[in-house]
């Protein structure tokens, strides 16, 4: 960062994720306190939650075409303009994970993982099954092209690596520090005639993990730079698709000169399989436009209209700017600034209100004050502040926020149980002190305590029986809902397949054998996405409603231990179950391939129209059925997570009370069983100390409970913001 650029300007709207990080740190502190207050049997629950908090991260995937400026944008986003290579080869060949605020395994600064032998064979053999070929990657694609290209790639890898080629597959390289130029060996492909050191390992590198010490993120984040979506190597596309399914926020980078090209539209169709509420679109390289005043509104309007068509009813933020401008603001270079000022797009910088029209020439670089205003103008109009705000807002809607909310509610529930147990223990101590002061302990009093101990044993048995029964009912509900969801999805596939069969039979019966049959897979994907969301929401509602009905049972169990009305959250709220990604709907299928040779092979078998129609119907079902199965499994995973988490914590709170009271009663029995008639005040200081300790414990649990309930309210109100708007 240049000394003349103020911290506030560079920070934009503040460090990204500061709200989530503040909450995470408070929960870590509360968890440490809670671990000291709960019974030993409840400590594993607290330890698991603390481990989840420490490992929590937000994954931000940056996707776009080759030469859309993804790497340049990431450099601006992480405020390190020269970090990722941008001027050697204009594309990334592997998934690059930039980790911020996270400890690296083994203390390494960088880890480069190479393809497994099976993955390399898959690439070298031309991608295996036809289903992995797609017009989205290379228009007018032919299998022979991939095979020739893959063979060239394998020959180049062997030439570059020599004897290392065989030994490196499936291995990894580790670096304690990342020196300049190292990334170019692993993530830049180079060309077939250039320097052999550039991209030396890129042909076999699957992923790069870089651990960064500084950046714009307060909350632990991983920024994922993916290969271009029009990368012709299918193994790269498959790796990109897999990593997208695990992201929490998605930034789609378009180029202003050609926004939403065919490849961009195809990318958006894949993004349909992701959570549309967590996407921000960046129209990059607006500095390439010669007349920003007239061209930019048209470009932005075009993109918004396309998004509205692809994602009906959604509000995806659209940001526009220039990563080049942002990087120049962060690392100012007068020669580069002079080039910016010579372009027609420089007039757009006046909108920042920091420069005057007569300062767009050499005057903008004449003085330190003018240069500083130039830098601030570049940063303000680069779009980066708007991107930062959008990311920060989307993080509040992401899965890490759901996890934070879930842990907050669980901690609060356990803290309330600790508070109630502490209050009851204190009452027992005070009562025993009064009884002991009045008269020595009697056999009758010991018998009463023994009966209370037996009651607690029976309550413990009831808790376990109730937990088992509720778990069984939840398991049954989950299986029923999975079956219902599967039937709904496969019913939609069957309906679509029959309709396509009838259309094809009618076409062939008219004597018009198509050169290439066009299958409207996009429409089926839309139907499946809708069916999945509706079915998932119904199933989630049934599960959460059942959990709400379980609350009275929980009340009853707790009231047998401590008769207090507010042990369970008085708001009666249940956690929502987050909708999983539907990334499987973005998978490339044989039906997406419009290769004439493939379809000619199908028609040349001299089948009747009915037989050809039946073949297509069978093909559609065979291709989409595994996708439906995977969607059902993803839904089932979220259902099981909800079930196990809520049951474990709810009944863990009951067990915590039961164990605390049982322990206290056993202590009293032991005290009374060996007691002798006391002298005037013999032993009184010990009992008084015990009472004071218990009173302090009660005060600590009351404070902790109140703090956790305030945090829960903060998440439910402050973090539940409206969907981010546009720039």
Secondary structure, DSSP 4 states (H G I P E B T S, - for coil): --TTS-HHHHHTTSSBTHHHHHHHHHHHHHHHHHHTTS-GGGHHHHHHHHHHHHH--EEEEEEE-TTSSHHHHHHHHTT-TTSS--SSSSSB-SEEEEEES-PPGGG-SEEEEEPPHHHHHHHHTTSSSGGG--TTTSTT--HHHHHHHHHHHHHHHHHHHTTHHHHHTT-EEEESS--TTHHHHHHB---SSS-TTTTTTGGGEEEEEEEES--SBSS-EEEEE---TT-S-HHHHHHHHHHHTT-SEEEEEEEGGGTT-HHHHHHHHHHTTS-GGGEEEEEE-GGG-S-HHHHHHHHHHHHHHHHHHHSTT---EEEE--HHHHHHHHS--HHHHHHHHHSGGGGGGGGGSSS-GGGSSGGGGTSHHHHHHHHHHHHHHSSHHHHHHHHHHHHTTSHHHHHHHHHHHHHHHHHHHHHHHHHHHHHHHHHHHHHHHHS---HHHHHHHHHHHHHHHHHHHHHHHHHHHHHHHHHHHHHHHHHHHHHHHHHHHHHHHHHHHHHHHHHHHTT---SS----HHHHHHHHHHHHHHHHHHHHHHHHHHHHHHHHHHHHHHHHHS--TTSS-TT---PPPPPPP-GGGG---GGG---HHHHHHHHTT---HHHHHHHHHHHHHHHHHHHHHHHHHHHHHHHHHHHHHHHHHHHHHHHHHHHHHHHHHHHHHHHHHT-----SSTTHHHHHHHHHHHHHHHHHHHHHHHHHHHHHHHHHHTS-PPPP---
